[in-house]
Amino acid sequence: MRSLVLVLSIVTLCASEKVSNTSGIASHPNYGLVYFGTCGEDIDITQEFRRSFYEFTVDLYQRIAVPTAGHFVFSPLSIWMSLAALAEGSDGLARQELFKLLRLPEERCIRQQFYALISRRELLGDDVILSRTRLFIYDEKLVINKNWDNYVCSHWLVGIIKGTLRKNPKKALQSMRDIFSAKLPNLDLNGNSVILDALDYDGLWTTAFLDSKPEIAPFYNDLGEKIGTVEMMRLKKRVRMSYNAELKMKILDLPVGQNGRYRFMFGVSTKDGTAGRSIKLGSSKYIFDIIQNRRLSKIPIDVAIPKFTLSSEIDIRSILEELKVKSVWTDPWGTKNISEPAALPSGFVQRVTIELDRPGLKPCPHEVIAPTKGTDKETGLEPELGKEFIANKPFLFAFFDTETFTVLFAGVYSKPGGKI
């Protein structure tokens, strides 16, 4: 596990000396934002947010899968928060497009509860590192609207900093590459602002994988053809699993961190399904179903997951334009409440890097890893799940917080690094 260094750009830039003037919202150093109002008492705020956020996540997931050829990782939460910041300062068609994509309610007090909810998803701890840098960088000639600045920062949506984008674009680009550890080959600096986002994940499983001699195993495509090799991490224990008949997919749920405060879920298609098919058919309904239908196996299950590092750098603006979010980039009327002159962000890039390795907080159970034979030991799970979960072909994954099951990052693994 890497050194425990956490980049908290939003807190540093926004919350150091600012106090929210928003009615009903208070900031707590350990628990994020807390809402004390009475708005929305007749609805389940967490459920409403999840429904909106899952639909947004699926929209992005399906479109990002195309330019990345189905091998990527991204953070829908960071994108949602950055866009929510823009939405709070937008007007006209730009506002309509953003509110529609984000499924934001018109009631401001309910949105505030959404923001308070998501501010508490990534609490500090030595067990899990979620190092984020999320910034709205504007040219020095812009004058930021103080009301928007204070609202966005007090709700911890995005950090706001000034840069020499127009005066010295080469220097600005190099500084951004250094800060975000990103290549940014196609970042457009022709506008007067940009949005950049980075996430680095490294966490300890609640239960470690076996610390044994590396096992190099074949990795196949959805057609069953060998396309490379991976180093497999193995364990054998009782786990939570579910089966989705419509997606033709087996789902494994592994806890991460102290008391399983996060969940890492993996989805592998059965023999009559494919990862690509599951992505195309994906919907928020399936996310709810998968979470609700997880059950703990009655007996230990053989689990094998590749050890891997995956990093993606994605042009989020192009994805958003496919989703009909266009005005915020070009219409000064739509962003006049953000700055003077109006902010026209020309680029939005996200880099996410995750690393999966064996270490955990508890030692792996000392059981011999061997196929479970016979019918005398039933798993207590759907028969389609069998008695093993072997991720040796393209698989989907998502990382959730356990309290609200907000998707912190998600993706697909389909291209092994090892040679055939």
N, C-alpha and C positions, 0 to 999 in steps of 0.2 A: 504494500500500500504506500502511495506517495506521501510526502510530508504533509502535515495537516495545515495547509495554508488556504484560507478561504478568501476569495475576492468578493468584497461586498460593496461594489461601486454604488449601488443605489442607496444603500444606507449612508455611505460616506458623503455622497454628493447631495442627497436630499434630506436626510433625517438628522444630520448633526446638530443643527441649530433651529430647525423648523418645527413649528408646532401647528398641528392642523386646526383650522378654524371651522372645520366642517361639523355641523351639529350631529351629535350622536356617535362620533368617532373619536377614539382615544388610542394613543400609541403606547405599547408596552414593550420594553427592551427584550423580553424573552418570548413573548407570545404574539408578536406582530400587532396588527390592528384589531381593535375590539369595538364592536358596534353596540351602543347603549340605547338606541332609539326603539320605537314601537312599530315602525312601518313594516308591513308585510307579515303581521302576526298570524294571518290566516293561511299562509303558504309555507311549505318546507323549503327554506332558502337553499340548503345544501342540495336537495333533489332538483330544484329548479336550475341551479348552476350546473350540476352534473349533466342534466339533459341538454342544455345549451352548449356546454363545453364539449361533450362527446360528439355532437353533430359537427361542430367546428373542427374537432380533431380528425374525424373521418374525412371531411372535405379535403383537408390538407394532406392527410396520409395517402389518399388515392391519387392525388395529383403529383406529389413528390415522388411516388414510386415510379413514374414514367421516365423523367429525365435521369434518375439515378439507377435505372435498370434494376430496380428491386433490391438494392443493397444500400441501406442508408440508416441514419438515426437523426431525429430532430426533436425539438422540445416545443410542443404545441402551447404549453403554458406561457413560455416567454413571449412567443409570437402574439398570443391572446392579450397579454398584459401591455405589450408595446402598442398594439392596435387600439386597445381600450384607451390608452393615453391620448392617441390621436383623435379618437372618437369624441372624447370629452372636450376637445377644443375645435371640433369641426362643425360645419354648418352646411345647409343645403343638400345637394346630391352626395357630396363626400360623406356627410353624416349618415345619410340613408344607406349608402353602400356598406359602411363600416358596421352600423347597428344591425343590418340584415345578416351580414356574415357572422358577426359575433353573437347574434341572437340576444342582444342587450335589451333589457326592459326599458321602457320610457321613464318609469318611476326612478328618479335619481336616488332615492333612499334605498331602493332594492339593489341598484348597482353598487352603492356604497357597501352593502352587506356582502355582495359578491367579492369586492376588493378586500374587505376585511377577512373573508374566508380564505382567499388564496394567499394572503400575506403570511399565513401560519403553516403553509404546507412543507416548508423546508427549514425546520428548526436546527440550530447548531448542535453538533455532536462529533465526537472523535470516531464514531463507528461508520459514519457515512459522510462523504465529501460531495457536495453539490456546489461547485464553485461557479458562480454566475457573474458575468459582466454584461449589463444590458443598458445601452446608452442611446439617447437622441443627441446627435452632435450637430450643432448649427453654426453657420458662418458668423464671424465676428461683427458683421454689419447688420445683423438682425437684432431687434430688440424684443426679447421674449415677454409675452403678456404675463405679468406677475400673478394674476389670479389663476391662470392655467398652470403656470410653474408650481405654485403652491399646492394646488389641488392634486396634480399628478404626483408630486413628490410626497405629499402627506399621505397618499394612498399607496405609495411604494410601487407605482406602476413602471416607471422607467427613470433612469438617471439622465440629467440634462447638463451638457457641458458645451462650451464655446470652443471653436477651432478656426484656423485660417484656411478654410476650404477653398476659397476663391483666390486669395492672395498668394498662397503657396501650396497648391494642391499636391505636389510631389512629396513635400515634407509632411503634410497632413496624412497622406496615404501611408507613408512609412510608419508614422506614429501609430496609426490605427492597426497596421499589421502587427506591430510590436505589442500593443495593448491586448489585442484579441488573439494573438498567436494564429493568425489567419493569413492566407495568401491573397485574398481579395483581388483576383485577376481581372474581374469584370465589374468592379465597383464603379458606378457612374457618379462622378463628382460635378456634373454639370448643373446640378441644382444648388440650393443654398443650405441643404441639410441632408443627413443620412441617419439611418437606424442600424446599429450593429449590436449583435448579440452573441455571446459565447457561453457554453456550459461544459464543464469537465466533471465527469462522475467517476468516483472510485469508492466502493463500499465493501463492508464486511458482511458476508452472509450471516444470518442468525446461527446456522449450523454449517460448519466448514465442509468442503468437499474433501475426499481422501487425499492426503498428501503422500502420494506414491510416485513411482517411476512414471515419467510422461508416457501416455499411451497415444501413439499416432494412429489415427483411424481414417478410413476413407470417407469422403463427403460426396453426396450425389445431387444431381439436379432433380427436378420434378418428374423427369422421364425415367429416372432410375439409372442414369449414366454417371459414372464416376468422373468428377470434375476437379478433384484435388484431395488434400488431406488436412486434418485438423488435430490439435491436441485435445483429447477429451478429458473432462473433469467428471469424476464419478462419485456417487454416493448411493446408499441404500437405506431408506427410511420411509416412515409413513409421511405422505405428502397430500396436499390438497390438489385435486384435479377435477376437470369437467370435460364433457364432450358436447360439441355443437353439431347436430345432425345436418343442419342446413349448410354450414360452412364446411362440413366433413373435416373437422379439426379437433385434435386432442389438445387440451390446455393444462399446463403445469403451473402451479403457484408456489414460489419459494420465498420465504420471509427473509428480509434484509434488516440488519441493524438491531439495536437493543429492543427486546420484546416484539420483534417483527414489526417495527414501526413503518416499514416500507414493504412493498410486495413486488417481486419481479415475476412477471408472467410470460410464459413461452407458449407459442402455438405451432404445432406440427400437423400437417395434413395427413389424413389416412390415405390408404393406397388408391382410393377413387377420388381424391381431391388434390388440389395444388395450392401453393402459397398465393400465386397470382389470382386464382379464382376467389380465394378468401378475401383478398384486398378489394377486388371489384364488387363483391357482394356486401362488403362491410357496411354497417350502419350503427347508430347509437344503440339501437335495440339489442344488437348482439353483444355489445360491451356490458350492458345491464344484465343480460342473460348469463353471460360467462361468469360474472362476479357472483350473481345470486345462486348459481347452480354448482359452485365448487363444493366438493365434499372431501373429508379426510379419509384416506384409505384405511382399511382395517388391518392391513398387513404392509410390511415394507415394500416399496416399489424401487426397481432398478432405474436410476436416473443417470443420463449421460448428456452433458452440455459442453460445447466447445469452449475452450479458453480463448478469448480473443480481445483485441482492441479494434474499435471501429470509430472512424472519424468522418464526418460529412460537413461540407461547406456548401450551403444552399442559397441560391438567389431567391429570397422570399418574395421580392416584389413581382417577379415574373409569375410565380405561383398565384399570388393574390390577384394579378390582372386576369388570369384565367378564371378566377372566381368572381370576376366583375367588380373588383375594387380598383377603380381607375382614376377617379376625380381627385383623390387626396394627393396625387403626385403632380398634377398639372393645373388644378383650378385654384387660383388665389382667393376666390370668394369662399371656397370651402374651408380654407385654413387661416383666414384672417384673424381668428380669435386666438391663434397660437402665437403669432408674432407680427411685427411690423418691420419691413414688408412681410407679406404672408409667407409662411414656411412652405416650401415645395420640396419635400424629400425626394431625391433622385435615386436613392438606393436603400435596400434593406437586405442585409446578409446575416445569416446565422451559421455559426460553427458549433458543432456538438461533438465531443469525444468521450467515449465510455470505455472502461476497461473491466473485463470480467476475469477474475482469478479465483484460486481455491480458498484463501483464508476466510475464516469465520470466527464468530465470538465463542461458539461452543465447538468442541471437537466432533469430528465426524464419527457416527456410531461404528464400532469395530465389528462389522459384519462382513462375511465373505460375499463379494459381488459375483453372483451367479444367477442364471435364469431361475425363476420360481416355477417349479414343476408341479403337476398334479392339479386336481380340482378340489382338494380338501381344504384349501385355504382361499377363500373368496375375498376379493378386494373390497367388496361393498360399493363398488363403482360401476358405471355403465360397462357392459361387456366389450364395447368397442375400444375402451381404453387399455385393455389387457393388463399386464403386470410389469410394464416397463415404459419409460419415456426416453427415447433415444433421438436426440436432435442431430441427425446425420444427413439432413437435407434442408432446403430452404425453410426457415422458420420465422414467424412473426414474434415480436417481443414488445412489452410495455412495462414501464416502471411507475407504480402508484404509491401515494401515501395511503396508509391503512385507515386513517380516520374518515376521509371523504372519498377515497378512490379517485382523486384527481390524477390525470395522466401527466407525469412530470417530463418523461421523454418516451419515445417509442420508435420502432423501426422494423427493418427486415434484414436478416443475415442470409446471404445466398452465395457469396463468393469467398471461398476459403483461401487463406494465404499460402498454404502448403502446396507443393507440386504433386502432380499425378504420378 
